Amino acid sequence: MICTTILTKEKKWYVARCLELGVTSQGKTVEEAQMNLKEAAELYLEDAPKRREIMSSVGFPMVTTLEIAYG
């Protein structure tokens, strides 16, 4: 399974989010955050195998952009 991840820097931590599963983790480096996210996502799916069936019936989130006027 290939998932979409978003990484952001929040103070001293990198926060990694898996869009398809709604799982979030963090690490002191990008690599650590990704590794921790992979582990968290695998545990999430292992803990509730039926979530995989639900995900396949619901579909994946759509990622797009939004233009905002300011100032």
SELUM-399807 format. One line per field, with one value per residue: residue in one letter; x, y, z of N, C-alpha, C in turn; residue number from 1; chain. Coordinates in pm, 1 decimal. Layout:
REM residues N
rest	[A_...]
n.east	[X_...]
n.north	[Y_...]
n.up	[Z_...]
ca.east	[X_...]
ca.north	[Y_...]
ca.up	[Z_...]
c.east	[X_...]
c.north	[Y_...]
c.up	[Z_...]
nr	[NUM_...]
kette	[A_...]
//
This chain:
REM residues 71
rest	[M_I_C_T_T_I_L_T_K_E_K_K_W_Y_V_A_R_C_L_E_L_G_V_T_S_Q_G_K_T_V_E_E_A_Q_M_N_L_K_E_A_A_E_L_Y_L_E_D_A_P_K_R_R_E_I_M_S_S_V_G_F_P_M_V_T_T_L_E_I_A_Y_G]
n.east	[84.1_59.8_88.0_-13.8_185.1_230.9_467.8_560.8_734.1_737.7_820.9_1074.4_1033.5_959.7_659.9_471.4_214.5_-23.6_-235.5_-435.9_-493.3_-523.7_-336.4_-84.5_251.5_574.4_912.1_1261.9_1407.8_1349.6_1366.2_1339.7_1081.0_933.6_992.4_881.4_615.4_556.7_576.5_369.9_146.5_146.6_98.6_-152.3_-308.4_-268.2_-386.2_-655.8_-785.4_-1017.8_-1037.7_-900.7_-1077.4_-1284.6_-1154.9_-1103.3_-1358.4_-1443.6_-1261.2_-984.6_-852.6_-887.3_-638.8_-574.1_-539.3_-584.6_-681.0_-627.1_-730.1_-563.8_-469.2]
n.north	[-116.7_216.6_529.5_872.3_1121.8_1397.4_1623.9_1842.1_2108.2_2165.6_2363.6_2211.3_1963.9_1730.6_1672.0_1407.8_1311.4_1074.8_1079.4_904.9_725.8_877.9_887.0_1005.8_1101.6_1175.3_1310.6_1379.5_1427.4_1441.3_1186.7_1023.7_1093.6_997.7_722.6_665.5_723.9_528.2_296.2_352.1_356.6_93.4_-46.6_56.4_-49.4_-322.4_-356.3_-324.6_-496.8_-480.3_-217.8_-184.7_-288.1_-105.1_128.5_68.4_71.2_329.8_501.0_714.3_1019.6_1341.3_1548.5_1883.3_2229.7_2558.5_2884.4_3182.3_3504.6_3778.3_4052.4]
n.up	[0.0_-87.9_54.2_92.6_229.2_449.6_554.2_809.5_973.0_1309.6_1549.0_1721.7_1611.2_1346.0_1191.2_1074.4_859.6_760.4_502.8_400.0_607.5_833.3_1031.3_1249.8_1326.0_1473.0_1463.3_1528.7_1304.4_946.3_836.2_1064.7_1144.9_926.0_943.8_1194.9_1137.0_946.9_1106.9_1291.5_1119.4_1021.3_1260.9_1318.6_1107.7_1154.8_1402.0_1352.7_1126.7_970.1_899.7_665.5_475.7_498.6_416.3_145.0_41.8_86.7_-36.8_-139.5_1.5_-157.1_-281.4_-315.3_-419.3_-273.0_-337.0_-170.0_-85.2_60.3_276.1]
ca.east	[0.0_134.3_6.9_30.1_225.6_264.5_563.3_573.9_823.1_669.1_924.9_1191.9_991.4_896.7_534.9_436.4_73.8_-67.7_-368.5_-532.3_-529.0_-545.7_-236.3_17.3_364.5_673.7_1050.7_1355.3_1451.6_1250.6_1376.0_1282.9_936.2_879.7_1005.0_781.8_484.4_540.2_548.7_236.3_47.2_142.5_30.4_-292.8_-373.5_-259.6_-478.8_-794.9_-781.9_-1137.9_-1019.7_-857.8_-1197.3_-1356.4_-1081.1_-1119.3_-1493.1_-1461.4_-1173.8_-876.9_-882.2_-842.9_-546.5_-583.8_-491.5_-686.7_-630.1_-685.8_-694.3_-532.9_-403.0]
ca.north	[0.0_342.0_635.1_1010.9_1176.8_1538.9_1652.3_1982.4_2131.7_2234.9_2391.9_2123.0_1833.0_1712.5_1599.7_1334.3_1270.6_986.2_1128.3_797.8_657.5_971.8_856.1_1110.0_1071.0_1282.4_1272.2_1492.6_1447.5_1398.0_1041.4_965.1_1114.5_903.0_587.9_653.6_720.9_395.4_203.7_382.4_315.8_-52.8_-88.0_95.8_-148.4_-452.2_-355.9_-331.4_-539.8_-440.6_-81.0_-194.1_-305.9_22.6_221.9_37.5_105.8_474.2_568.4_794.1_1162.6_1420.0_1655.1_1991.5_2357.1_2658.9_3020.7_3267.9_3645.7_3838.0_4182.3]
ca.up	[0.0_-92.4_114.4_79.9_358.3_456.3_661.7_846.1_1087.4_1417.4_1648.6_1709.0_1561.9_1216.4_1207.9_952.9_858.7_652.2_467.6_378.9_732.0_942.2_1134.0_1262.9_1412.7_1470.4_1483.4_1533.9_1166.5_847.4_825.3_1186.2_1139.8_828.0_999.2_1301.1_1073.6_887.1_1216.3_1345.2_1020.4_1021.1_1383.7_1301.6_1021.0_1220.6_1514.5_1306.0_986.6_896.8_849.7_525.9_395.9_501.6_331.9_3.6_-0.8_98.2_-131.5_-84.5_3.2_-270.2_-243.5_-412.3_-366.2_-246.3_-350.1_-66.3_-93.8_189.8_277.1]
c.east	[89.6_41.3_69.0_66.4_257.2_355.4_570.2_669.2_746.5_765.9_1042.6_1159.3_942.2_773.3_498.3_292.8_47.3_-212.6_-472.3_-580.7_-563.2_-450.0_-129.8_127.4_463.3_813.0_1138.9_1413.2_1339.4_1248.7_1312.9_1131.0_871.4_883.3_899.3_640.2_457.5_504.7_407.3_126.7_34.0_71.8_-118.8_-367.5_-374.3_-363.8_-623.6_-798.1_-904.2_-1128.3_-976.6_-977.6_-1276.1_-1287.8_-1103.4_-1258.6_-1516.3_-1379.3_-1072.0_-913.5_-828.3_-750.9_-550.6_-525.9_-608.6_-622.2_-703.1_-637.7_-666.4_-472.5_-482.5]
c.north	[124.3_451.7_771.4_1063.1_1325.1_1557.3_1802.4_1993.7_2215.0_2245.8_2298.1_1988.4_1840.4_1626.8_1538.1_1285.3_1182.7_1024.0_1017.3_734.9_753.0_948.6_965.8_1062.0_1186.1_1225.9_1395.2_1524.6_1402.9_1245.2_971.6_979.4_1017.7_759.8_565.5_648.6_584.4_293.1_225.0_336.5_163.4_-105.7_-56.3_-8.2_-287.5_-465.5_-372.3_-368.0_-496.4_-298.4_-82.5_-208.3_-175.7_122.3_195.0_72.8_257.0_547.2_655.6_941.6_1230.7_1531.0_1759.8_2118.4_2452.9_2795.8_3109.9_3411.0_3698.5_3975.1_4286.7]
c.up	[0.0_-43.3_89.4_217.6_343.8_576.4_684.3_963.3_1188.1_1535.1_1626.9_1645.4_1418.0_1240.5_1073.5_964.7_738.2_620.3_458.0_509.0_845.7_1058.7_1132.1_1356.3_1402.4_1488.3_1483.8_1396.2_1073.7_839.7_945.2_1187.3_1042.0_879.7_1108.2_1244.6_1011.2_995.1_1272.4_1248.9_1015.5_1145.3_1376.5_1218.9_1083.8_1331.1_1471.0_1158.0_906.2_844.7_704.3_434.1_387.9_409.8_184.8_-45.8_1.4_-7.1_-61.1_-86.8_-122.3_-217.7_-354.1_-350.6_-348.4_-257.0_-251.8_-86.5_46.8_168.5_216.0]
nr	[1_2_3_4_5_6_7_8_9_10_11_12_13_14_15_16_17_18_19_20_21_22_23_24_25_26_27_28_29_30_31_32_33_34_35_36_37_38_39_40_41_42_43_44_45_46_47_48_49_50_51_52_53_54_55_56_57_58_59_60_61_62_63_64_65_66_67_68_69_70_71]
kette	[A_A_A_A_A_A_A_A_A_A_A_A_A_A_A_A_A_A_A_A_A_A_A_A_A_A_A_A_A_A_A_A_A_A_A_A_A_A_A_A_A_A_A_A_A_A_A_A_A_A_A_A_A_A_A_A_A_A_A_A_A_A_A_A_A_A_A_A_A_A_A]
//
